[in-house]
Amino acid sequence: MTPQTHPHPQDRPELLYLFDPLCGWCYGMSPVIQRVQQEFAGQLDVSVLCGGMVLGEHIGPIGHDWEFISNSLQQVERVTGVEFGAAFRALGEEGSYVQDSEPPSWAINVFRQLNQAKTASFAHDVQVAYFRDGADLNEPKTYLPLATAYGVDGAEFLRRLALPETAQATRQEFAAVTKIGVQGFPTSILRVGSQGYVLARGYQPYEAFAEGLRQALAQAE
């Protein structure tokens, strides 16, 4: 056995990215998290946790909230640089599409089981499919090309997506995020051992986020 010079993966700090697939500000923040995963590779692990923003009695036609949603799109675009596509806007205008955080969160949960390292990228791809291309996130087939692009076995992905255990595990994930006491999405937390540092509540541009992350890592050493 050669001695390890880098931290053992279990001891590595972990960036918890608490997000929801239906959250527009998360769509803006996910590219920042992807860049962090690249730039800080080897220094920390990134975990994406779904929060369950639209559940229970909040599940319903997008038309009910479209005025509120459409008003915030411009601000998200201006601040974060992401684009909401014409297909998504058409979906909102038409109004009957049912918003439900569970199906996309199941997909992210299953993908994490099959390719943990790429979960942040897959989570962003799910949001691109929805917010840019107006894809149906309640339809399992929507996720197939997104998952197989990372070398995940399509049949196995769909098999796991349909399991009751997947829905159960996802609900436990929602409960865990609620327990953390998150006020809103996205929230980014650095976990070092038993310590947790809130890095950002809401969106932050990469430079500011990376600076805060570097400080938190230095403080935690």
ABEGO torsion letter per residue (X at the ends): XBBBABBBAAABBBBBBBBBAABAAAAAAAAAAAAAAAAABGABBBBBBBAGABBEAABEBAAAAAAAAAAAAAAAAAAAGBBBBAAAAAAAAAGABBBBAAAAAAAAAAAAAABAAAAAAAAAAAAAAAAAAGBBAABAAAAAAAAAAAGBBAAAAAAAAABAAAAAAAAAAAAAAAAAGBABOBBBBBBBEABBBBABBEBBBAAAAAAAAAAAAAAAX
